[in-house]
Amino acid sequence: MTARVRAARPAPTAWWLSVAVLVSLGAALSALSVVIGEGAWFVPTMVTAAIAVTVAAVVRRLVPAWRVFWSVVAGAVALFAAIVVQFAADTALLGVVPLPETFLRFSLLIREGELSIVEQAVPAFADDGIRFLLAAGVGALAVASDAVVAATRRPALLAVPLLALLAIPVIVAPGALPIVSVLVTAAAFLVVLALHRPAAVGGAGGVSRLVAAVSAALVAAVIVPGLLPTAVVGANPAGTGPASLVTGVNPVLELGNDLRRSSPVEALRYSTDAEGGVYLTLSHLAEFAGQQVLPVEFDAPAVPLAELSPPTWLPDELTTGTLDTRISLRTLRTQWLPLPQAPATVSGVSGEWVIDPAGTTVRADSGVARDLTYTVQSLVAQPTTEQLRAATAGGDGLEEFLQIPDGLDPSIPQTALEATSDARTPYEQAIALQRLFTGGQFAYSEDAPVEGGYDGSGADIVAQFLVERSGYCVHFASGMALMARTLDIPSRIAVGFLPGARNPQVPSEYIVSSDNMHAWPELHFDGLGWVRFEPTPSLGVVPEYATDDILIGDDFVPPDGEAPAPDETDPADPANPDGDTDPADPANPDGDSDPDGPDGIPDLVDGDDVAGGLGSDGGLLADPVLRSNLIVAALVLIALALLATPALWRASRRRRRMRATDPLIVWREVRDTARDLRLAAEPTRTVRELGAGWGVDIALVAPLVTALEARAYAGPHGEGVVAPPVEPVLAALRAAVPWWRRVLAVIAPLSLIDREPDDARVVVTAP
Amino acid sequence: MSTTTSETTAPVTGVIPMTADEFREAGDAIRRAMNSILDGKPDAVDTALTVLLAEGHLLIEDVPGVGKTVLARALARCVDGRVSRIQFTPDLLPADITGVSVYRQQTGTFEFTPGPVFAHIVIGDEINRASPKTQSALLECMEEGQVTVDGRTHTLAKPFLVVATQNPIEMEGTYALPEAQRDRFMACISIGYPAVDDEQRMLRDRERVSPLDELQPVVDIPGLARMIATVREVYVSPAVERYAVLIAQATRDDTALRLGASPRSTLQLVRAARARAALDGRDFVVPDDIDALATTVLSHRVILVPRAQHPDGRPVGHVDEVIDRIVATTPVPVPASDD
């Protein structure tokens, strides 16, 4: 026998464990960079968490007893103090001690944060509210994780907060999860597991457990977001209720995702006299940046919303009448109020609003518009084809709408020139551009831009779109608007909703779903104002003045003639127009010569062929509110079932064991019951030690201990030993602990997850 | 030197094991007798008795005057057998222990004169005072159960128990037993100072007469052989065997120990556990027997790492604490059931 001198191995210390926990949380938090763009949020959040964890770790080392409890308390206090200093120092005594005003500030910050999350599009700006929520949430996660890792034998539980953090970008911005963050998180998690490994455990078992834990975590990270119904999580990043449609400052950003929803939600309803419904505009975009088009910037005071100034761009002589539209917001939450073209008055809305100088779009001053019902009276104006043909492009003060971004890909003006070579007037140029897109060379696809990596709306995107020739409304609108600018026609992109589907139950009411979100270009003609075009194939309603038959030189086709757009053959489109009917056309009020039907909007009643439209499945589920309630109820039921599962599982196991007479089996039940009650039941203790250590009458346990020892260790003599009645022992065990531990034993039976070490389970047979 | 002869547990031929009741009675009688001599030291008495019945040898290590020799002599007096006592001194020779062949002029032959080792119980007082050569002569007897002098082998008596005492302080001019030699002893105990009341009672009891002289043997040699046979019959389940092995393995892997327990010590641990189970009135060993004896059987065989070499640089504590910790962290096997 030789003496083995072992190399000195530094023992894992709690300090390193805490550092590793912080690093893993920090790595997971960094994944949020795809969701939260600007603003200093990462460093302050991590510093806050680090302060809390450091204090907790120091206290854990210093106090003699109740270490976990005091360390969590100290960590929470430190976290609170750090947050007070950062966010509410001016309201607190000496900058730290909270006063009532401090809590008031906190509640305001929470509200602000919630609103920010609802309002802002991804990537969001990290304002005070978001930073507050991040600091408090991540700090609390850090203190809890540190306590769990330091105090329990299950460091793998750290995976829960890590996955929770990683799930946010997965849900809010699918496909954008930074892989580096995930890898660093996983590595730090492994380090935690490795550092945590107690000296007594180890070997192959430890490694395989570790591998299993990490695999499970990764599988969960991949699968879980996919399992969640998108209607519930995708639409609801703020977690503020059932499925909803949310649009932010720049509604075009999320437009693609809204169109791609697997189950559309009802955004709003409106009733109008206009045949075929109306387009509703949220906002206008004009500035072409690299990847996105940005909204028209304006600075105006917030005012109560009543009378809008008459649209400055609309010449009075064009106005032919007024139109009343009653709009009722359903699940839509938006900063911009959906309005028909050329609104004049808005009634039924309180609060302060910001109206753009042209008087066409209205933005909430703070918060979002939701659950509103209001009536808009709008002006009806329709230029005639003759007016358009005679009009020149441009107008005063429209430089903003003629700006072409620096470094524009030369293929864009090139394509525009080629497409409009035959056109003689700006109007004909516009029609030619529209025909370029609707003429069959371009395909409508909501997924191709995502797959091709050009999902956006900016100038860079347009160049690639012209090559790929496949996209959805945003791409067509951007393409036409940008190309029009290269031809010196002022242009902007409107974002809003298509007219939607007619409600079969209520005449003149239209239902607009998330699928009906739309973007279209508007071009400005001198003396005529902004004129809408519809370059998106198989979608939307092409205004009659914009049907491309106009292009056929002098052979002008009158407005009432049959002039089907090339796209109208698509039967699957709920909003597919016949192409000859302007929804708000006052020039054609007395009927429609269209032989295909009185309107271009399919009714829901006979709309069997409607695909993707809201409520196409009919019946009860047609009501989105009811449907979301049903989903919530189902989720609650699932949650309850999940909560009850351990108890039921445990009860069935108990019943099975209690039927047995083998002391080995009965003993397992006794020991597991003790484990559930959080009594000592370590596998390193002998049966006698356990029986004596539970604080129950030893005379009660002794017969069972004797029987078990005989059965387990007396070999052949012990076979056939029958266990004494065990119910009194179980009852005594339950009586030996406080009530809350009995409750814990039922809802969270530890024995279900505690596995004995492999050594203790080995089936030992006589040699 | 073979190590197998004395390790086997072949049945004692022609000896009928006792019934459980007989055994407990005999065991209690010995305990009572010894406890009457050593006040307040039941643990030491139990261990000594366990070692006797498990056919091991006992090392008593303690400061002078606490009753090492008294314990050894009390154990010897309880058994009605041949008892010899060797006071180890630096000039003691191996032949002084084993015996010598003497030339008889009358017969013209060499005649073997047995040494003190030819007894049922041999008390080796202050074993560390003899030279290593003499020590190893005794240890070889313990190991093999026989003595070879001048090419002739003489079998020792059965049962055969060596109780050696050793003084851990006052090391001048002594030859401490090397680890390999200590491994031969089944158990190493220290007696410790008596409690106040016990020491006071001792003063009164020994005022007039030595109680040791009044002690009457309570078991004869055939009776002791039967008890030993009974111990050999005690059942050790595979689960308990595994438990003993797990503990021994853990001592070999522990960072606080430079030298772990030998396989021989595992064997002796289980053997001692048998004796303890029998004394407890059981015919099978439970893990608690292993727990109770682990420190006694293992502590004197393992070596702590020097404090300076310990990974943490922290004091590693007493070796008993290390063994206790290992026992407390080793899972106790329970046979799998069809649950």
Interface residues (C-beta under 8 A of the other chain):
Chain A: M1 A3 R4 V5 R6 A8 R9 P10 A11 A199 A200 R657 A660 D662 L664 I665 W667 R668 P683 T684 R685 T686 V687 R688 E689 E709 A710 A712 Y713 A714 G715 P716 H717 G718 E756 P757 D759 A760 R761 V762 V763 V764 T765 A766 P767
Chain B: Y235 S237 P238 A239 V240 E241 R242 L246 R252 T255 R258 L259 G260 S262 R282 D283 F284 V285 V286 P287 D288 D291 I303 V305 Q309 H310 P311 D312 A328 T329 T330 P331 V332 P333 V334 P335 A336 S337 D338 D339
